[in-house]
Every structure is written in structure tokens, then in C-alpha cells.
Amino acid sequence: MADSTELESLEAFLGSDGWRLFHQHLVDEWGPHGARFQQAYKAALAQQATTQDAEAALNRLRAVAMVQSELEKLILWPLERIRAIQQQAPTISGPSRRGSL
């Protein structure tokens, strides 16, 4: 996909109602105060409190943190891609003070 087409598509995507709904759903479920994140976090803590296997509980906490981190990357990807495309775009500058070669 050409960079200009990709840029336009990503900008339209981020401005769409569908993106806003998707983004809000992820935040509501897996954000720091999200329902699923809190549920998974509390379950991992409860496992630690009720089991002698601290390593398993710690692994579960790590898994919860990893899921949240990966979802955050997913949310940020369109913005990061837009920035990357914009940085790749050639900048048009005026004529050199030395004149043409």
C-alpha cells in the first residue's frame, strides 16, 4: 500500500466511530481500571494467597501484565504507524543559498 493511501486510511480509521467504540471497549475491559484486567489481577492475587505455589501465582500475574501491555501496543499502533509514515515523507525545502549546482 502506498504510504499516502495508508496514511489516509489510518487517519480515517482513527476518526471512525468503529475505532472509538473498539478503543473504549479495550480501555473498559483491559485498562488499569478495566473490568477484565481487575478480575484477572484479583484472581492471580487470590491464587497467590491460597496456594503454596508462589511461582505459579507470579507467572499468572506476569501473564495478566503481558496481555495488558500487548493490548496497549495494539491501541497505539495506528498512531505510531502514522508518525512513521509522516517521518518518511520527504521534506520539501527551498532553494539552496548557494544556488543551483
Backbone hydrogen bonds, N-H to C=O, Kabsch-Sander energy under -0.5 kcal/mol:
donor,donor_aa,acceptor,acceptor_aa,energy
6,E,2,A,-2.9
7,L,3,D,-2.9
8,E,4,S,-2.3
9,S,5,T,-2.4
10,L,6,E,-2.8
11,E,7,L,-2.6
12,A,8,E,-2.3
13,F,9,S,-2.6
14,L,10,L,-2.7
15,G,11,E,-1.3
16,S,13,F,-1.3
20,R,16,S,-1.9
21,L,17,D,-2.5
22,F,18,G,-2.6
23,H,19,W,-3.3
24,Q,20,R,-2.5
25,H,21,L,-2.3
26,L,22,F,-2.4
27,V,23,H,-2.4
28,D,24,Q,-2.8
29,E,25,H,-2.2
30,W,26,L,-3.5
31,G,26,L,-0.5
31,G,27,V,-1.6
34,G,31,G,-2.1
35,A,28,D,-2.3
36,R,29,E,-0.6
37,F,29,E,-2.4
38,Q,34,G,-2.6
39,Q,35,A,-2.3
40,A,36,R,-2.8
41,Y,37,F,-2.8
42,K,38,Q,-2.7
43,A,39,Q,-2.2
44,A,40,A,-2.1
45,L,41,Y,-2.3
46,A,42,K,-2.6
47,Q,43,A,-2.2
48,Q,44,A,-1.9
49,A,45,L,-2.0
50,T,46,A,-1.7
51,T,47,Q,-1.0
54,A,52,Q,-1.6
57,A,53,D,-1.7
58,L,54,A,-2.5
59,N,55,E,-2.5
60,R,56,A,-2.0
61,L,57,A,-2.2
62,R,58,L,-2.4
63,A,59,N,-2.2
64,V,60,R,-2.2
65,A,61,L,-2.3
66,M,62,R,-2.5
67,V,63,A,-2.4
68,Q,64,V,-2.2
69,S,65,A,-2.4
70,E,66,M,-2.7
71,L,67,V,-2.3
72,E,68,Q,-2.0
73,K,69,S,-1.9
74,L,70,E,-1.9
75,I,71,L,-2.2
76,L,72,E,-2.1
77,W,73,K,-1.5
80,E,76,L,-2.4
81,R,77,W,-2.9
82,I,78,P,-2.2
83,R,79,L,-2.3
84,A,80,E,-2.2
85,I,81,R,-2.4
86,Q,82,I,-2.6
87,Q,83,R,-2.2
88,Q,84,A,-1.4
89,A,85,I,-1.2
93,S,91,T,-0.7
99,G,96,S,-1.3
